[in-house]
Amino acid sequence: MNRLLLIVLAPLLLWGCAATGPAFKPAAAPKDDQVLLYVYWPETSAFGMRTATIGLDGTPIAELGYKGYTVLYTAPGPHRITQLFKPWPGDATEVKRELSISLNTQPGRIYFVEFRTSTAPAPGGTRIQWALGAVSEAKGTQGIAECRYQPPLAK
């Protein structure tokens, strides 16, 4: 019975509904004393029904669904970007861990941070993986193209 339940529920846990909102549109260039930061979650094969809370320097800035992106203007300098899944009852400890990266940003520049989830074969089933990382402007522009805008959280 448990195996049947897992077979039925697995697709729902791995895939889900994509983000809604306007299609990607580049934001205005940052001013000389600003940084433009895009954070996006491209097409996924895992955690599609989850919401990823994105943080900047300890403050939540957005909640992304898969195929979603947000944009933020901020001051240049060192920043810590984080990702944490909104909790679900029964989450494994590993799912509750916060991912983070550090960026030392320069004035007037554009930065792309990608949150990626995937699946891989593993002994006895499937392993779900996720990572957060800075990517080049070329890769970011390509990866964000199919994403939908999700506004930053209100301050």
C-alpha positions in Angstrom: 0.0 0.0 0.0 2.8 2.5 0.9 4.6 1.7 -2.4 1.4 2.4 -4.3 0.9 5.7 -2.4 4.5 6.7 -3.2 4.0 5.9 -6.9 0.9 8.0 -7.0 2.3 11.0 -5.0 5.8 11.1 -6.5 4.9 13.0 -9.6 3.1 15.6 -7.5 6.2 16.1 -5.3 8.6 16.2 -8.2 6.6 18.3 -10.7 3.9 20.9 -10.1 2.5 24.2 -11.4 4.8 26.7 -12.9 5.0 30.3 -11.6 2.4 32.7 -13.0 3.0 36.3 -13.9 4.3 38.3 -16.8 6.9 36.7 -19.1 10.5 37.8 -18.6 11.3 41.3 -19.6 14.7 42.9 -18.9 14.6 45.5 -16.2 16.1 49.0 -16.7 19.9 49.1 -16.3 21.0 49.9 -12.8 22.1 53.4 -11.9 25.8 54.0 -11.2 25.3 53.5 -7.5 23.2 50.4 -7.8 23.4 46.7 -8.6 20.7 44.9 -10.5 20.1 41.4 -9.2 18.0 38.7 -10.9 17.2 35.5 -9.0 15.4 32.8 -11.0 14.3 29.1 -10.9 14.4 27.6 -14.4 12.6 24.5 -15.7 12.8 21.8 -13.1 12.4 18.1 -12.6 12.1 18.3 -8.8 10.3 20.3 -6.1 7.9 21.8 -8.6 5.1 22.1 -6.1 7.4 23.8 -3.5 7.9 27.5 -2.9 11.5 28.8 -2.5 12.0 31.8 -0.2 14.9 33.9 -1.5 16.8 36.1 1.0 19.2 38.9 0.7 21.5 39.7 3.6 19.2 38.0 6.1 15.9 39.5 4.8 13.4 37.5 2.7 13.0 39.3 -0.6 10.9 36.9 -2.7 9.0 33.7 -2.9 9.6 31.8 -6.1 7.7 29.0 -7.8 9.6 27.0 -10.4 10.0 28.9 -13.7 9.7 32.1 -11.6 12.1 35.1 -11.3 12.4 38.2 -9.3 14.5 41.4 -9.8 15.9 43.7 -7.2 18.0 46.9 -7.2 20.4 47.1 -4.3 23.6 48.8 -3.1 26.9 47.5 -4.4 29.2 45.6 -2.1 29.2 42.2 -0.4 25.8 40.3 -0.3 24.6 37.0 1.0 21.8 35.4 -1.1 19.9 32.5 0.4 17.3 29.9 -0.5 15.0 28.1 1.9 11.9 26.0 1.1 8.7 26.9 2.8 8.2 24.1 5.3 5.9 21.2 4.7 4.8 18.8 7.5 7.2 15.8 7.5 10.0 17.5 5.7 13.3 15.7 6.0 16.1 17.6 7.8 18.0 17.9 4.5 15.1 19.8 2.8 15.1 22.3 5.7 18.7 23.4 5.2 19.3 26.9 3.9 21.5 27.3 0.8 23.6 30.4 0.5 26.1 32.1 -1.7 28.1 35.3 -1.3 28.5 37.9 -4.0 30.8 40.9 -4.0 28.9 43.1 -6.3 30.2 46.1 -8.3 28.3 49.4 -9.0 26.3 49.5 -12.2 26.6 45.8 -12.9 23.9 43.1 -13.5 24.0 39.8 -11.6 22.1 36.5 -12.1 21.6 34.0 -9.4 20.1 30.6 -10.4 18.3 28.3 -8.1 18.3 24.9 -9.8 16.6 21.6 -8.8 17.1 18.2 -10.4 16.7 14.5 -10.0 19.3 11.8 -10.5 19.2 8.0 -10.4 20.2 6.6 -7.0 20.4 3.1 -5.5 16.8 2.2 -4.7 15.2 5.2 -6.3 15.7 8.8 -7.2 17.9 11.4 -5.6 16.6 15.0 -5.5 19.3 17.7 -5.7 19.2 21.5 -5.5 21.7 24.3 -5.6 22.1 28.0 -5.6 24.8 29.8 -7.7 25.8 32.9 -9.5 25.9 32.4 -13.3 27.3 34.5 -16.1 25.1 37.2 -17.7 25.0 35.1 -20.9 23.8 32.0 -19.1 21.4 34.0 -16.9 19.8 35.7 -19.8 19.2 32.3 -21.5 18.0 30.6 -18.3 15.6 33.3 -17.3 14.0 33.7 -20.7 11.2 31.2 -20.0 10.5 32.4 -16.5 7.6 34.4 -15.1 7.9 37.5 -13.0 7.2 37.2 -9.3 7.4 40.5 -7.4 9.6 41.0 -4.4 8.0 40.8 -1.0 6.7 44.0 0.4 9.0 45.7 2.9 
